[in-house]
Amino acid sequence: MATRREILMAAGTVGLFTHGAYAETKPGLSPLDSEKFRIAAVEGNLPTVMAMLDRDPALLYARDAHGVSVYTLACLHAQPKIADELTRRRLVLDIFEAAVSGDEKRAAELAKDDPSLSHHRLPDDRTPLHLATQAGKPGMVVFCAMHGADLSAGPESPLLAAVDHPDHALATEMAVFLLMNASDPNARRKDGKSALQLATARGYDDLVAMLIHRGADPSEISNAPSVERVYFDRRFSTDLQGKPVTREDTYGIPQDWINRFVTLAHFDFEQVKKMQKLCPTLIMTRATWDELAIEASAHMGLTPMARFLADLGAPVSVCTATMLGESAHVKRVIAEDPACLRERGAHDIALLAYTGLGIERAEIAELLLRAGSDVHARSLGQTTLHIAARKGYLDLARLLLDRGADVNALAKVQGASVTPLAAAVQAKQDKMADMLKDHGGRV
C-alpha cells in the first residue's frame, strides 16, 4: 500500500495541490469545487460527496484553508457515513485523521516509524491530542499521552475540549484521565473561560469537583463544592533517609527515553536496571504524564524495584514510603506537615491506597487513619477496601471496616459496578469473601 507521503508527493507532481488547497484538474471543474466538496462533507450530503469523488478522486485529500482534511472535518462534525466513504475509497489516514476517528490501530502503525507523532501539529497548531478530545475519543487520548503528548499543549489545552464535550460520559472519561496525569486544571480558552467555568456551564458536577480537587481555583464559580485538594509540596523533597533531593526533569536526556524508562518501571525490573546503569540520572527524571520511575513501581506494588530506586537516591514521597513500609518515614513527614495526608501518587492514587498496593501495610493504614486520612478516598474509582479485598488483605480490610469504610461501595471495573465482595469473589479470595459477608457485604 502506498504511504500518505507517496500519494501526496505524486499528487503534487501533477499540480493537484497548491499550498494545501485543491486546484483545477479537469475541464469543467474550478478551484471552488474543493469548497463545495468540503461543505457537502460537513453537512453529511453523501450523494454529492460520492458524485464529486467519482468525477475527481483527488478530492479525497482536499483540505480547507487551515490545512485540515475533509476527513477530519467530517469526523468533527459527526458525519461517520462521509468518513466511512472516504476510507472505503482507500484514504490513507495520517495521525490527525487517526486521532479524530479513534483509529488506534492506524496510530500504532504510524508510531512504529515516527515515535514523536504525538507532537505533530496542524497549521492551526493543534496536536493529535486536541483532535482526539474534540472528537470524544478516550482511547486515543490515552494513546497520545502514552506516546509523550503534552497534556496541556496550546494554543488551547486539550483539557478544555474534554470538559466541554457534549457527551457527559465521554467528557468525564477524557477529562479525568488528563487531570489524573497533571494536565493544568487552571487552563483557559482564548476567550478567557476556564476549564472550571466550562464544566460548570455544562452542569458536569463530577468534573467541577475533580478540577477543584486537582487545583482549579474555586473562586471562579459561585457555590463551589467543598473538595479535598491535592497537596504536592513535599513530593520530590527528600530521599529515603530524609535528606534533601535536588533534581531536574530531564538532565538533557531525550524525553522519549525518559518516557520509556518510566513505562518499563511499571513491569520490567531487569530493563529498568539496565537503563539505569547506562544513565544513572534517569531515576530523577519525569515522564510527560508527570510520573517518576519510582512512583510507577510504587503504584504497581513492585516493592523490590521501588526499593532499588530508593536505595539509589530517588525521591521518596509519603506515598512511596507507605508502599515500602517505611512507617518511621511516614510518621515523621505527617508530623512535620499534616497536609501530606492529602498527597496523591501518580494517576491521582490516594495515599491510603498505598497500604494495599504492595505488601499489606495495616499498621501504616492505622497511622494514616488516626491522623485523618479519608477512609472513603478513591483511586482510579476504587476504594482502599476494594484493593484490600482483591489482594486478600484481611487485617487491612478489618481496619478499614472498623473505621467506617462502606462495605458495599461501588467501583467501576471494566464498565461494571463492583462491590468489595464482588472483587474478592472475582479474585478467589474466599476468606476475604466470608469476612465481608459477615459485615453485610453484597455482590
Secondary structure, 3 states (H helix, E strand, C coil): CCCHHHHHHHHHHCCCEECCEECCCCCCCCCCHHHHHHHHHHHCCHHHHHHHHHHCHHHHHCECCCCCEHHHHHHHCCCHHHHHHHHHCCCCCCHHHHHHHCCHHHHHHHHHHCCCHHHCCCCCCCCHHHHHHHHCCHHHHHHHHHCCCCCCCCCCCHHHHHHCCCCHHHHHHHHHHHHHCCCCCCCECCCCCEHHHHHHHHCCHHHHHHHHHCCCCHHHCCCCCCCCCCCCCCCCCECCCCCECCCCCCCCCCHHHHHHHHHHCCCCHHHHHHHHHHCHHHHHCCCCCCCCHHHHHHHCCCHHHHHHHHHCCCCCCHHHHHHHCCHHHHHHHHHHCHHHHHCECHHHCEHHHHHHHCCCCHHHHHHHHHHCCCCCCEECCEEHHHHHHHHCCHHHHHHHHHCCCCCCCCEEECCEEECHHHHHHHCCCHHHHHHHHHCCCCC
